[in-house]
Amino acid sequence: MSESRLERALTAEEIETFRRDGVVMLPAMFSTDWIDVLGDGLAAHLQAPTERARIWDRDEQGRTMFWDSMAWHDVEQYQRFVHESPAAELAGRLLDSQRVHFYFDAVFVRSHGSQFATPWHQDEPYWSVSGHDTCTIWMPLVAVHAANALAFVPGSHLGAQVFDQPDFGELNPDAKDNVDRSDFSAIAEAAIPDIAADPDRYRVVSWDMVPGDCVVFNSRILHGGSGQLPEDRELRVFTSKWLGDDVRIAFRDVGMDPDFSDMMRAHGLASGDRPGTDLLPEIWAAS
């Protein structure tokens, strides 16, 4: 086995928390050097967004929430992070997977005082892949209070229920063309409950975090709520998505967001295939 790149060893309790709750906050998991790399990458990225970039929210005061994904092919610092940082090993050890493929990056940048809150949802039902062995590493590049950080419903990753999830394509105040859309109404078994109205009932968790901390969460967990910032705070978040052993390509009739199906087909990938090629590269193996 190659030498571990982890900044520190995971504890047995952290691994158990992730598998039981579907989410764990890991303090001091990335060095200042990696935060600086991502900060430099985000600065370059914001100067040259991808065609997928868009504003999710713009209020009357001009405060915005910017989102973009799959920029790592163009941003050298993101490429370094994907291939050289501890992230892939971290995902593999938490997922208990033998091999880990990188899926995509996404950034979320809220300007100072932005009041936009992320709708509650699950990630994996929107994706062009299917499987339980998936996770996101959520990394704030600035300090964030628990009240403004992403929040989670522990244990909700274990359910098989299909929710009528929000269409994030509606978050498009600039009326940008060709935005990815989704519609779960034809297959939904229930609406997502009003988690924000009674967070204690759903045991909602979030954390105060500083750069170097991260939250790792299973991509089927219910999460949302990040935002509603004080006037003197902004929020800059880099996320990376990782695929473990049971994941297969899945082109979904309900729509995919972000929809990478055309890119996948161009790389020779079809529904039912294992991830692979330089689009979804294997980054870490257990041995």
N, C-alpha and C positions, 0 to 999 in steps of 0.2 A: 504494500500500500504506500502511496506517495505521502510525503510529509504533509501534515495538516497545515492549512493556511488560516485556520480560525484564530482570531485575536485572543480568544480564551476558550477553554473547554466548556461545552454545554454541560449543565448539571442534569442528573437523573430527574430532578423535579421539573426542570424546564421542558425536557422531552416529554414527560408524562403529561404536563399541562397542555402542551400543544396537541397531543393525540386525544386527550379527553375533551378539551374545550374547543379545539380547532383554532386557537389563537394563543400566542405567548408574546409578552414584551421582554426583550433581551437587552439589558443595559450594556453599554460599552462593548458592542459587538464589532464595530468598525473603527479603525484608527482615524486620527485627524487627517492623515495623508489621503485616505480614501474619500473623506468628506470634501477635502480640497479638490480632489480630482473631479468629483461629481459636481461641485460648485462651478468649477471652470467649464465643465461640459455643459451644464445648464445655461451658463451665460452665452456660450457659443450657440447652443440650440435655440435659444430665444431670438437670436439674431437671424436664424435661418430655419424656421419651423418646417416640418414636413407638410405634404399636401393634406394630411389627416388632421392637422392642428385646427382648433377652433376655440372660441370663447364660449364657455358654458353659461356664463352669467355676466351681465353688465347692468349696474343699477343707475339710478338717477344721479348719483354722485360721481359716476364714472369708475366705480370700483369693479374689478373684473375677477373672473376665475378662468384661467387659461389651462387647456389640456392638450396634450399631444402624445403620440405613441409610435413605437417602432422607429425611433430615431437613431438607434445604435449603429446602424449600417453607415451612417453619415457623421456621427460624432465620435471622434477618436477616443475621447475620455470615457465615454460609455463602453466602447469596445474593450478598453483596458479593464474596466470594472467587471464586465461580463466574464472575461477570460482569466483574469489574474486575481480578483478579489476573493475573499472567503465565501461569497454569496452562494455559489453552486454547492459547495460542500455543506454549508449550513442547511440549505434546502434538503440535500440528500440525507443528512443525518436525522433531521426532523421527520421527513417523510418515510424514513427507513427504506429507501429505494437503493437499488444496486447501481442505477445509472440515472443521471439528471441531464435533461436537455433544457436549454434556454428557450423561452417562448417569446416574450417581448418586454420592452420597457414602456413605462408611461410616467408622465410628469404632471403635477397638479400645482399651479402657481396662483395663489390668491393675493391680490393687492391688499395694502394696509386697510383694515377695517371692513373687509368684505363680509357681508352677512349671508352669503350663499352657503347652504348646508347640503351635503351630499344626500340624495335620496337613499333610503334603505333598500338593499338589494343583495343578491348573491352574484359572484362574478362568473363562475364556470358555465352557467346556462347560456351566457351570451357568446361564449368563445367558439372558435373553429376547431376545438378539441373537446374530448370528453374523458372524464376519469376522476377518481377520488384523490389520486396522488398528485395534486397540484397545490402550489402555494404562491403567495405574494410576499415579498419582503418590502415593507413600507418604511421608508427612511426619511425623516424630516431633516432638512439641511439648515434649519433654524430651530431655536427652542420653541416648544409648543406646550400649552397647558392641556390638561386632560379634557377640560370643557370644550376645547377647540380641536382636539385630535380625533382621528377616526375611532369610532366606537363599534362594539361587537356584541352579539348575543351568543354567549358561550354554549357550546354543544349543538348549535343549529346546523352545523356541517354534517351531522349524522342522519338527518331526516331525508326521506325520499320524496317529500311533497313538492309538487311543481307550483310555484307561485306566479301570480299575474304581475310580473316585474315591470318596473317603469321603462319607458322608451327613452333612452338617453339622447336619441336623435332630436327630441323636442327641446333639448337645451341648446338652442341655436339662435340667440337674439340677432345675429347678423344675417340670418337667412342664407347661410352658406349652402351651396349646391352639393349634391351627392354625399350627403351625410349618412352614415350607416344607421339603419333603423331596425327595430325588433318589435314583435307583437306576440306575446305569450297567451293572449286571450283564448285561443282555440284549444290550448292544452292545459291551461291553468286549472288547478284543483281548489285554489283559495287565493284570496288577496293577502298581501303582506300585512301583518297586523300593524296597528299604530303604536310602534315601539316607543317613539318619542313621548307619547302621552303617558306612558307608565313604565319608565325604564327599570324601576325596581322589580316589577313583575317579571321582566325578561332578564334580570341580572346583568344589565348592560355594563360593560367594562371599557375603560379607556385610561390613558396614563399621561402624566407629565413626562415629557421627553426632551432630551438635548441631542444635538448632533453626535452621532456615534451609536446612539440607541437605535433599535429597530423593533418593529412589530412584524412577526411572521404569522400569516393566517392561511388556513385552508380556503381554497377558492369557492367552496360551497357554503361558507359561513355567512349569515346575515350580518351586514355591516352598513354603516352610514353615519350621518350626523356631523362629519368633520366640517369646521368652518365657524361662522358667526364670530368673527375676530374682533378684539378691541381695536380702537382707532390707531393705536401705536404698534400694532402687530401685523406682519404679513405671514404667509405660510408657503414654504417651498418644499415640495416633497418629490423624491425620486422613488419609483417603485420598479421592481423587477419580478417577472413571473417565471415560474420554474415547473417543469413537467417530470414526474417520476414514472415508476414502472408500469402502471396500468393504463397510461394515457394513450389514446388513439385519436387520429384525425377524425373530425366529425363536422360535416357541413350541414347546418341546421335549417329546417324549413321556416322556423320562427324568426329568422334573421340573426345575424352575428354582428357584435359590436365590441371591439373593432373587428371588421370582416377582412381576414387575411386569405380568404379562400382562393382568390385569383392568383395571389403570390404563391400559395401552396401548390396549386395546379401547375403553375409555370415551373416549379421545382420538381414536378413529377409526383407530388403527394396526392393521395386520394383518401376518401373516407374509409376508415378501418386500418389505415397504415399507422405504423409507429412513427413518432416524430424523427426527423433526420434532415440531412442535407445542410448546406451552409445557412439556410433560412432558420432552422430550428436545431442548432448544433448541440451535440453531446459535449458537455463541459466538464463533468465530473463522473468518476466511476468509483465504486467502493473498493475495488481491487484491480 
